[in-house]
């Protein structure tokens, strides 16, 4: 409970929020638990995609990820409500200590009332999961069936319909001029090229993607390059030939789980003994 100092008799004095701030710190640490849960759920979901294992909607990892994202959003709103209330009281210095619980609840409910599915696109781990699962489904030849709707289908990509029409148009053109399938070898070659780190020129083992330009690198190589540049007070440019991004930073790098699994799968097929 917040207290007041006794040094200013007859006035509001100083309200101590040390207990509340300590509790907030614990709440924030709980976010790391949510983050770990999302990583675990993502890993299980990717395993299910690779093995083409069907599970009931009750145990869907898509559903689990949505629930984790909802918990994260709710926790963020509560932390914001508490911090906003403390700041307000500190600035206003009211004569009487207000009902902090009521103030926090009002601010929290106001934030919750603005919830929408679009909020999930602000959750970095959720967005990564959505993108990487989509890539894995493409690689395994197991796209979402037309007649089924996962939890992720509720969160619409505003460009999806336009991109779909463009793909359909290209497919129709290929069928019309008889060139359908001509580019398959090119696609395979391009995929293999994407396995190569632009820095080491070797097949990647722990690929990380740059959120800004979308290019991928071997994690150890790009981290070493960034650190080397920073020691000389310089910015690290994206090493991908033709890329105009001139400031690659650590916080923009994310693990590319879909690509890592694709590389591992390709490596296993390549080293599989001939029967």
Secondary structure, DSSP 8 states (H G I E B T S, - for coil): --EE-SSSTTS---EE-HHHHHHHHHHHHHHHHHHHHHHHHHHHHHHHHHTT----GGG-HHHHHHHHHHHHHHHHHHHHHHHHHHHHHHHH--SS---HHHHHHHHHHHHHTT--GGGGGG-HHHHHHHHHHHHHHHHTT----TT---GGGGS--TTHHHHHHHHHHHHHHHHHHT-TTTTHHHHHHHHHHHTB-TTT-SB-SSEEEETTT--EEEHHHHHHHHHHHHHTT------STT-------GGGEEE-HHHHHHHHHHHHHHTS---
